[in-house]
Amino acid sequence: MKRFYQLRPATVNTTLAAIDHFYSFLGLGQAKIKREDLPQLAPRALAVEEQKQFIRVIASCKAKQQAIGLLLLYTGIRVGECAALDMDDVSVRQRKGQIVIRDGKNSNYRTVPLNAVAREALEKWLELRKAKYKKNASGAVFLNPQGKRISTAGIDLMIRTIGRKAGLDLSAHVLRHTCLTNLVRQKNDLVVVAELAGHKRLETTRRYSLPAARDRELAMEGLLGET
């Protein structure tokens, strides 16, 4: 049947899940049908050239956009964690800095160091924030035009807009995946990466060591150089 309709494994599994729900609704329990094996690929991340394009475009953006975009790219924090940052959660000095995630996924607490690029972008925004929102501002790091905490939807829309300017299919989650993929592929210890990412299980972090679709394409193209 799947050959006749030319269905992909993910489509087959989605259909089977719908059948399971229907059977459960009828009180018959789940249908005993084996799921299709799905190809194991790494989460979608920006390729090196795409990262360069993103950085080129964000350099021309406003200070808040730069700070949020580069923070997501260079810390790998989740969009909700970014929106939840308070001023007390940020420590920025000339050669050192970090952010504190007080209530991450599964209520995990962690600290994430800031590299030089993220520190510079964040300092630039904090100076502007101080001048622009002198009174009646929320204690949040990132504010909307009304001086209230920016929402996760607001951050994601901002990143998608920057992505369109850069010609990229982008989201805040893709920037997180990109950061973690870079950390893993630079041969950092998986335990360290898991701590930075706020992963409870090391197996979640290992997914970033899996090949991406582009890796498979490059592997096959590389055969041409061997003939």
C-alpha positions as a Markdown table, in Angstrom:
| # | Residue | x | y | z |
|---|---|---|---|---|
| 1 | Met | 0.0 | 0.0 | 0.0 |
| 2 | Lys | 2.8 | 2.5 | 0.9 |
| 3 | Arg | 4.5 | 1.7 | -2.4 |
| 4 | Phe | 1.3 | 2.2 | -4.3 |
| 5 | Tyr | 0.6 | 5.6 | -2.8 |
| 6 | Gln | 4.3 | 6.5 | -2.6 |
| 7 | Leu | 4.0 | 7.4 | 1.1 |
| 8 | Arg | 7.0 | 8.5 | 3.1 |
| 9 | Pro | 7.7 | 6.7 | 6.5 |
| 10 | Ala | 6.8 | 9.8 | 8.5 |
| 11 | Thr | 3.4 | 10.0 | 6.7 |
| 12 | Val | 2.8 | 6.3 | 7.3 |
| 13 | Asn | 3.5 | 6.8 | 11.0 |
| 14 | Thr | 1.3 | 9.9 | 11.2 |
| 15 | Thr | -1.5 | 7.9 | 9.7 |
| 16 | Leu | -1.0 | 5.0 | 12.1 |
| 17 | Ala | -1.1 | 7.4 | 15.0 |
| 18 | Ala | -4.5 | 8.7 | 13.8 |
| 19 | Ile | -5.7 | 5.1 | 13.6 |
| 20 | Asp | -4.5 | 4.6 | 17.2 |
| 21 | His | -6.5 | 7.6 | 18.4 |
| 22 | Phe | -9.6 | 6.3 | 16.6 |
| 23 | Tyr | -9.3 | 2.8 | 18.1 |
| 24 | Ser | -8.8 | 4.3 | 21.5 |
| 25 | Phe | -11.9 | 6.5 | 21.0 |
| 26 | Leu | -13.9 | 3.3 | 20.2 |
| 27 | Gly | -12.5 | 1.7 | 23.4 |
| 28 | Leu | -10.6 | -0.9 | 21.4 |
| 29 | Gly | -7.1 | 0.0 | 22.5 |
| 30 | Gln | -4.2 | 0.9 | 20.1 |
| 31 | Ala | -3.9 | -0.9 | 16.8 |
| 32 | Lys | -1.0 | -3.4 | 16.9 |
| 33 | Ile | 0.8 | -2.2 | 13.8 |
| 34 | Lys | 4.6 | -1.8 | 13.6 |
| 35 | Arg | 5.7 | 1.8 | 12.9 |
| 36 | Glu | 8.1 | 2.6 | 10.1 |
| 37 | Asp | 11.8 | 3.2 | 10.9 |
| 38 | Leu | 12.6 | 6.8 | 10.4 |
| 39 | Pro | 16.1 | 8.0 | 9.1 |
| 40 | Gln | 18.2 | 9.3 | 12.0 |
| 41 | Leu | 19.2 | 12.9 | 11.2 |
| 42 | Ala | 20.5 | 15.7 | 13.3 |
| 43 | Pro | 18.2 | 18.6 | 14.2 |
| 44 | Arg | 18.0 | 21.2 | 11.4 |
| 45 | Ala | 20.8 | 23.8 | 11.8 |
| 46 | Leu | 22.3 | 26.5 | 9.6 |
| 47 | Ala | 25.2 | 25.5 | 7.4 |
| 48 | Val | 28.4 | 27.5 | 7.7 |
| 49 | Glu | 27.6 | 29.8 | 4.8 |
| 50 | Glu | 24.1 | 30.3 | 6.1 |
| 51 | Gln | 25.5 | 31.3 | 9.5 |
| 52 | Lys | 27.8 | 33.9 | 7.8 |
| 53 | Gln | 24.8 | 35.3 | 5.8 |
| 54 | Phe | 22.8 | 35.6 | 9.0 |
| 55 | Ile | 25.6 | 37.4 | 10.8 |
| 56 | Arg | 26.1 | 39.8 | 7.8 |
| 57 | Val | 22.4 | 40.7 | 7.8 |
| 58 | Ile | 22.0 | 41.0 | 11.6 |
| 59 | Ala | 25.0 | 43.4 | 11.7 |
| 60 | Ser | 22.7 | 46.0 | 10.0 |
| 61 | Cys | 19.8 | 45.4 | 12.4 |
| 62 | Lys | 18.9 | 47.4 | 15.5 |
| 63 | Ala | 20.6 | 46.8 | 18.8 |
| 64 | Lys | 17.8 | 44.7 | 20.4 |
| 65 | Gln | 17.6 | 42.5 | 17.3 |
| 66 | Gln | 21.4 | 42.0 | 17.3 |
| 67 | Ala | 21.5 | 41.1 | 20.9 |
| 68 | Ile | 18.7 | 38.6 | 20.7 |
| 69 | Gly | 19.9 | 37.0 | 17.5 |
| 70 | Leu | 23.5 | 36.7 | 18.5 |
| 71 | Leu | 22.6 | 35.5 | 22.0 |
| 72 | Leu | 20.5 | 32.7 | 20.6 |
| 73 | Leu | 23.2 | 31.8 | 18.1 |
| 74 | Tyr | 26.1 | 31.9 | 20.6 |
| 75 | Thr | 24.4 | 30.5 | 23.7 |
| 76 | Gly | 21.9 | 28.0 | 22.4 |
| 77 | Ile | 19.3 | 29.1 | 24.9 |
| 78 | Arg | 15.6 | 28.4 | 24.2 |
| 79 | Val | 13.4 | 31.2 | 23.0 |
| 80 | Gly | 11.3 | 31.0 | 26.2 |
| 81 | Glu | 14.5 | 31.2 | 28.3 |
| 82 | Cys | 15.6 | 34.3 | 26.3 |
| 83 | Ala | 12.3 | 36.0 | 26.9 |
| 84 | Ala | 12.4 | 35.1 | 30.6 |
| 85 | Leu | 15.8 | 36.7 | 31.2 |
| 86 | Asp | 15.8 | 39.4 | 33.9 |
| 87 | Met | 18.4 | 42.1 | 34.5 |
| 88 | Asp | 19.7 | 40.2 | 37.5 |
| 89 | Asp | 20.3 | 37.1 | 35.3 |
| 90 | Val | 23.0 | 38.9 | 33.2 |
| 91 | Ser | 26.6 | 39.6 | 34.2 |
| 92 | Val | 28.7 | 41.3 | 31.6 |
| 93 | Arg | 32.3 | 42.5 | 32.0 |
| 94 | Gln | 35.1 | 43.5 | 29.7 |
| 95 | Arg | 36.5 | 40.0 | 29.2 |
| 96 | Lys | 33.9 | 37.8 | 30.8 |
| 97 | Gly | 30.2 | 37.4 | 31.0 |
| 98 | Gln | 27.4 | 34.9 | 31.6 |
| 99 | Ile | 23.6 | 34.5 | 31.8 |
| 100 | Val | 21.7 | 32.6 | 34.3 |
| 101 | Ile | 18.8 | 30.4 | 33.3 |
| 102 | Arg | 16.8 | 30.1 | 36.5 |
| 103 | Asp | 13.8 | 28.1 | 35.3 |
| 104 | Gly | 14.7 | 26.2 | 32.1 |
| 105 | Lys | 12.9 | 23.1 | 30.7 |
| 106 | Asn | 12.1 | 20.7 | 33.5 |
| 107 | Ser | 12.8 | 23.5 | 36.0 |
| 108 | Asn | 16.6 | 23.2 | 35.4 |
| 109 | Tyr | 18.9 | 25.9 | 36.6 |
| 110 | Arg | 22.1 | 26.6 | 34.7 |
| 111 | Thr | 24.6 | 29.3 | 33.8 |
| 112 | Val | 25.8 | 29.8 | 30.2 |
| 113 | Pro | 29.1 | 31.8 | 29.5 |
| 114 | Leu | 29.0 | 34.6 | 26.9 |
| 115 | Asn | 31.6 | 34.8 | 24.2 |
| 116 | Ala | 33.0 | 38.1 | 23.1 |
| 117 | Val | 30.5 | 38.6 | 20.2 |
| 118 | Ala | 27.5 | 37.9 | 22.4 |
| 119 | Arg | 28.9 | 40.1 | 25.2 |
| 120 | Glu | 29.4 | 43.1 | 22.9 |
| 121 | Ala | 25.9 | 42.8 | 21.4 |
| 122 | Leu | 24.3 | 42.5 | 24.8 |
| 123 | Glu | 26.2 | 45.4 | 26.2 |
| 124 | Lys | 25.2 | 47.6 | 23.3 |
| 125 | Trp | 21.5 | 46.7 | 23.9 |
| 126 | Leu | 21.7 | 47.2 | 27.7 |
| 127 | Glu | 23.1 | 50.7 | 27.2 |
| 128 | Leu | 20.3 | 51.6 | 24.8 |
| 129 | Arg | 17.8 | 50.0 | 27.1 |
| 130 | Lys | 19.0 | 52.1 | 30.0 |
| 131 | Ala | 18.7 | 55.3 | 28.0 |
| 132 | Lys | 15.4 | 54.5 | 26.3 |
| 133 | Tyr | 13.5 | 52.9 | 29.2 |
| 134 | Lys | 14.4 | 55.1 | 32.2 |
| 135 | Lys | 11.1 | 54.7 | 34.1 |
| 136 | Asn | 8.2 | 52.2 | 34.3 |
| 137 | Ala | 10.1 | 49.5 | 32.5 |
| 138 | Ser | 9.8 | 45.8 | 33.3 |
| 139 | Gly | 12.8 | 44.1 | 35.0 |
| 140 | Ala | 13.2 | 42.0 | 31.8 |
| 141 | Val | 16.3 | 42.2 | 29.7 |
| 142 | Phe | 14.4 | 42.3 | 26.4 |
| 143 | Leu | 11.4 | 44.7 | 26.2 |
| 144 | Asn | 8.7 | 45.4 | 23.7 |
| 145 | Pro | 8.0 | 49.0 | 22.6 |
| 146 | Gln | 5.7 | 49.5 | 25.6 |
| 147 | Gly | 8.5 | 48.7 | 28.0 |
| 148 | Lys | 7.0 | 45.3 | 29.0 |
| 149 | Arg | 8.7 | 41.9 | 28.7 |
| 150 | Ile | 8.9 | 40.8 | 25.1 |
| 151 | Ser | 7.0 | 37.6 | 24.4 |
| 152 | Thr | 8.4 | 34.3 | 23.0 |
| 153 | Ala | 6.2 | 34.9 | 19.9 |
| 154 | Gly | 7.7 | 38.4 | 19.6 |
| 155 | Ile | 11.2 | 37.0 | 19.6 |
| 156 | Asp | 10.5 | 34.2 | 17.2 |
| 157 | Leu | 8.8 | 36.7 | 14.8 |
| 158 | Met | 11.8 | 38.9 | 15.0 |
| 159 | Ile | 14.2 | 36.1 | 14.1 |
| 160 | Arg | 12.0 | 34.9 | 11.2 |
| 161 | Thr | 11.9 | 38.4 | 9.9 |
| 162 | Ile | 15.7 | 38.6 | 10.0 |
| 163 | Gly | 15.8 | 35.2 | 8.3 |
| 164 | Arg | 13.7 | 36.4 | 5.4 |
| 165 | Lys | 16.0 | 39.4 | 4.9 |
| 166 | Ala | 18.9 | 36.9 | 4.8 |
| 167 | Gly | 17.1 | 34.6 | 2.5 |
| 168 | Leu | 16.9 | 31.9 | 5.1 |
| 169 | Asp | 14.2 | 29.7 | 6.5 |
| 170 | Leu | 14.9 | 30.6 | 10.1 |
| 171 | Ser | 13.4 | 30.4 | 13.6 |
| 172 | Ala | 14.7 | 30.9 | 17.1 |
| 173 | His | 14.8 | 27.1 | 17.5 |
| 174 | Val | 17.0 | 26.7 | 14.4 |
| 175 | Leu | 19.5 | 29.1 | 16.0 |
| 176 | Arg | 19.5 | 26.9 | 19.1 |
| 177 | His | 20.1 | 23.8 | 17.0 |
| 178 | Thr | 22.9 | 25.7 | 15.1 |
| 179 | Cys | 24.7 | 26.6 | 18.3 |
| 180 | Leu | 24.5 | 23.0 | 19.8 |
| 181 | Thr | 25.5 | 21.5 | 16.4 |
| 182 | Asn | 28.6 | 23.7 | 16.3 |
| 183 | Leu | 29.6 | 22.8 | 19.8 |
| 184 | Val | 29.3 | 19.1 | 19.1 |
| 185 | Arg | 31.1 | 19.2 | 15.8 |
| 186 | Gln | 33.9 | 21.2 | 17.3 |
| 187 | Lys | 34.6 | 18.0 | 19.4 |
| 188 | Asn | 33.5 | 19.5 | 22.8 |
| 189 | Asp | 32.7 | 17.0 | 25.5 |
| 190 | Leu | 29.1 | 15.9 | 25.2 |
| 191 | Val | 28.6 | 16.3 | 28.9 |
| 192 | Val | 29.7 | 19.9 | 28.7 |
| 193 | Val | 27.4 | 20.5 | 25.7 |
| 194 | Ala | 24.5 | 18.9 | 27.6 |
| 195 | Glu | 25.0 | 21.1 | 30.6 |
| 196 | Leu | 25.1 | 24.2 | 28.4 |
| 197 | Ala | 22.0 | 23.1 | 26.5 |
| 198 | Gly | 20.0 | 22.2 | 29.6 |
| 199 | His | 19.5 | 18.7 | 28.4 |
| 200 | Lys | 18.5 | 16.2 | 31.1 |
| 201 | Arg | 19.5 | 13.2 | 29.0 |
| 202 | Leu | 22.8 | 12.8 | 27.2 |
| 203 | Glu | 21.0 | 10.9 | 24.4 |
| 204 | Thr | 19.3 | 14.2 | 23.5 |
| 205 | Thr | 22.7 | 15.9 | 23.0 |
| 206 | Arg | 24.0 | 13.0 | 20.9 |
| 207 | Arg | 21.4 | 13.7 | 18.3 |
| 208 | Tyr | 23.5 | 16.7 | 17.3 |
| 209 | Ser | 26.4 | 14.4 | 16.3 |
| 210 | Leu | 24.1 | 12.6 | 13.7 |
| 211 | Pro | 24.6 | 13.5 | 10.0 |
| 212 | Ala | 22.4 | 16.2 | 8.5 |
| 213 | Ala | 20.9 | 15.8 | 5.0 |
| 214 | Arg | 23.6 | 18.2 | 3.7 |
| 215 | Asp | 26.3 | 15.9 | 5.1 |
| 216 | Arg | 25.0 | 13.0 | 3.0 |
| 217 | Glu | 24.9 | 15.1 | -0.1 |
| 218 | Leu | 28.5 | 16.2 | 0.4 |
| 219 | Ala | 29.6 | 12.6 | 1.0 |
| 220 | Met | 28.2 | 11.5 | -2.3 |
| 221 | Glu | 29.6 | 14.6 | -4.1 |
| 222 | Gly | 32.9 | 13.7 | -2.6 |
| 223 | Leu | 33.0 | 10.5 | -4.6 |
| 224 | Leu | 33.5 | 12.5 | -7.8 |
| 225 | Gly | 36.9 | 13.6 | -6.5 |
| 226 | Glu | 38.0 | 10.0 | -6.1 |
| 227 | Thr | 37.5 | 9.0 | -9.8 |
